[in-house]
Amino acid sequence: MQILSRKRILRQPQPMTFAVIKTGGKQYKVQEGDTLSIEKLEHADNNVTFDQVLLWANAKDIKVGKPLVEGAKVEAKVLEDGKGKKKMVFRYKNKTRRRKKKGHRQPYTKIQIIKITA
């Protein structure tokens, strides 16, 4: 890191390795060290491995899967399991005095990406 002045700091570009994984019916772009909340996973221990890697890229090379990248894996550590904020569902029919109020909390798993290999 070079210091040009007190206010501006020039940083060297880091070689970026990232992957696009598929889990829970959704796709996520992940890098090492990222923390994200995904659909609830059934896991036995604190480490999970994602084999469904759709794209892997670093500063020099890109591998695009058809549909998956061969031999690519993303390893992650489970931080916590929980439920999201409550969403209210309210149904109403006028002139019939019919109403129904219901709440829903979506379960999630919070993970941290440890290693991306291809």
GICOR-V206462 format. One record per backbone hydrogen bond with DSSP energy under -0.5 kcal/mol. NH is the residue of the N-H (numbers start at 0). CO is the residue of the C=O. E is the energy in kcal/mol with one decimal. If there is no record, write none. Layout:
nh->NH co->CO e->E
nh->NH co->CO e->E
This chain:
nh->1 co->9 e->-1.8
nh->3 co->1 e->-0.7
nh->3 co->7 e->-1.1
nh->4 co->7 e->-1.5
nh->9 co->1 e->-1.8
nh->10 co->8 e->-0.6
nh->16 co->14 e->-0.6
nh->17 co->15 e->-0.5
nh->17 co->56 e->-2.6
nh->18 co->29 e->-2.2
nh->19 co->54 e->-2.4
nh->20 co->18 e->-0.6
nh->20 co->27 e->-2.6
nh->21 co->51 e->-2.0
nh->22 co->25 e->-2.2
nh->25 co->22 e->-1.5
nh->27 co->20 e->-2.4
nh->29 co->18 e->-3.0
nh->29 co->27 e->-0.6
nh->31 co->16 e->-0.6
nh->32 co->112 e->-2.4
nh->33 co->30 e->-1.8
nh->35 co->110 e->-2.1
nh->37 co->35 e->-0.5
nh->37 co->108 e->-2.5
nh->39 co->106 e->-0.8
nh->42 co->40 e->-0.8
nh->47 co->75 e->-2.5
nh->49 co->73 e->-2.9
nh->50 co->48 e->-0.6
nh->52 co->50 e->-1.7
nh->53 co->19 e->-3.0
nh->53 co->51 e->-0.6
nh->54 co->19 e->-1.1
nh->55 co->62 e->-2.6
nh->56 co->17 e->-2.5
nh->57 co->60 e->-2.6
nh->62 co->55 e->-3.4
nh->64 co->53 e->-2.5
nh->65 co->67 e->-1.1
nh->68 co->52 e->-2.8
nh->71 co->68 e->-1.2
nh->72 co->116 e->-2.3
nh->73 co->49 e->-1.8
nh->74 co->114 e->-3.0
nh->75 co->47 e->-2.8
nh->76 co->111 e->-2.8
nh->77 co->45 e->-3.8
nh->78 co->109 e->-3.0
nh->79 co->109 e->-1.4
nh->81 co->107 e->-2.3
nh->83 co->105 e->-2.6
nh->86 co->103 e->-2.7
nh->88 co->101 e->-3.8
nh->90 co->99 e->-2.9
nh->92 co->97 e->-2.5
nh->95 co->92 e->-0.8
nh->97 co->92 e->-1.1
nh->98 co->96 e->-0.6
nh->99 co->90 e->-2.3
nh->101 co->88 e->-2.9
nh->103 co->86 e->-1.9
nh->107 co->81 e->-2.7
nh->108 co->37 e->-2.2
nh->109 co->79 e->-3.1
nh->110 co->35 e->-2.7
nh->110 co->108 e->-0.5
nh->111 co->76 e->-2.3
nh->112 co->33 e->-2.5
nh->113 co->74 e->-2.7
nh->114 co->74 e->-1.5
nh->116 co->72 e->-2.8
